[in-house]
Amino acid sequence: MRTQSFSKLGGNGARRFSDPRIIEFRPRQRPAKAAAPVIDPLRRFEIDDYRRRMQQNIAAAVVLFVLVVAGLWLFHQLKESSRVLACVEAGLRDCLPIDRTHWPTNRVK
C-alpha cells in the first residue's frame, strides 16, 4: 500500500487532494517552437503499394489476353482438324485446301 506523501515523490508540496492514493495529473507544457507537421510514415508505403498493385493488374491483364488469344487459336486449330478428319473419314478427296502459289508453273511430262 502506498502511503508516501506527495512531497516525497518529487512534487511541489502543494496538495490538491487529501487522500495520498490519488495521483494528480498535470497538463504537459507545450514546446516553445512549432513542431513539424506529423507525416504518416506509412503513406510512402501506400504510394509504393498502389504502384505495385497497378503493375500487377497490368501484368494480369497481359497474361489474361495471352491466354484468351492462345485459347482462340487452339479452338480454331481443333475445329479445322476436326473438319479435315471428318472429311477423310467420309472418304472424300480434296479435304485440305492446297496453296498452289509455290508450285512450278511448267511441268515436265
C-alpha positions in Angstrom: 0.0 0.0 0.0 1.4 3.4 -0.9 1.4 5.8 2.0 4.1 8.2 0.7 3.4 11.8 0.8 3.3 13.9 -2.4 6.4 15.9 -1.3 8.5 12.7 -1.1 7.5 11.8 -4.7 9.1 15.0 -6.1 6.0 17.2 -6.0 6.0 20.9 -5.1 4.4 20.3 -1.7 1.0 21.8 -2.5 -1.5 19.1 -2.5 -4.9 19.4 -4.1 -6.3 16.1 -2.7 -6.1 14.9 0.9 -6.1 11.2 0.0 -2.5 10.1 -0.7 -3.7 7.4 -3.1 -4.9 10.0 -5.6 -2.3 11.0 -8.2 -2.7 14.4 -9.6 -2.0 14.6 -13.4 -0.8 18.0 -14.6 -1.1 19.1 -18.3 2.1 18.9 -20.3 3.8 22.1 -21.2 3.7 23.0 -24.9 7.0 23.1 -26.8 8.3 26.6 -27.4 8.8 26.3 -31.1 6.2 24.9 -33.5 6.8 21.3 -34.3 6.9 20.0 -37.8 3.5 18.6 -39.1 3.1 14.9 -38.4 3.5 13.0 -41.6 2.2 9.4 -41.7 5.3 7.2 -42.3 3.2 4.6 -43.9 1.9 7.0 -46.6 5.1 6.3 -48.7 4.4 2.6 -48.5 0.8 3.2 -49.6 2.0 5.0 -52.7 4.5 2.2 -53.4 1.8 -0.4 -52.8 -0.6 1.4 -55.2 2.1 1.5 -57.9 2.9 -2.2 -57.4 -0.8 -3.1 -57.5 -1.2 -1.3 -60.8 1.8 -3.1 -62.2 0.4 -6.4 -61.1 -3.0 -5.5 -62.6 -1.4 -4.7 -65.9 0.7 -7.9 -65.8 -2.5 -9.9 -65.0 -4.3 -8.3 -67.9 -1.5 -9.1 -70.3 -1.4 -12.7 -69.1 -5.2 -12.9 -69.5 -5.0 -11.5 -73.0 -2.3 -14.1 -74.0 -4.4 -16.9 -72.6 -7.5 -15.8 -74.5 -5.6 -15.4 -77.8 -4.0 -18.9 -77.2 -7.4 -20.4 -76.4 -9.0 -18.9 -79.5 -6.1 -20.1 -81.7 -6.3 -23.6 -80.2 -10.1 -23.6 -80.7 -9.7 -22.7 -84.4 -7.0 -25.4 -84.9 -9.1 -28.1 -83.2 -12.1 -27.1 -85.3 -10.1 -27.2 -88.5 -8.5 -30.6 -87.7 -11.9 -32.0 -86.8 -13.4 -30.8 -90.1 -10.5 -32.4 -92.0 -10.7 -35.7 -90.0 -14.5 -35.9 -90.7 -13.8 -35.3 -94.4 -11.1 -38.0 -94.6 -13.3 -40.5 -92.6 -16.1 -39.9 -95.1 -13.8 -41.0 -97.9 -13.8 -37.6 -99.7 -11.0 -36.1 -101.6 -9.6 -32.6 -101.5 -10.2 -32.2 -97.8 -7.3 -29.8 -97.3 -7.1 -26.6 -99.3 -3.7 -26.7 -101.1 -1.9 -23.5 -101.8 -0.6 -23.7 -105.3 1.3 -20.4 -105.4 4.6 -22.2 -104.6 4.2 -24.9 -107.3 6.2 -24.6 -110.5 4.1 -23.4 -113.4 5.5 -25.6 -116.2 5.5 -29.4 -115.6 7.6 -31.9 -117.4 5.6 -34.8 -118.9 
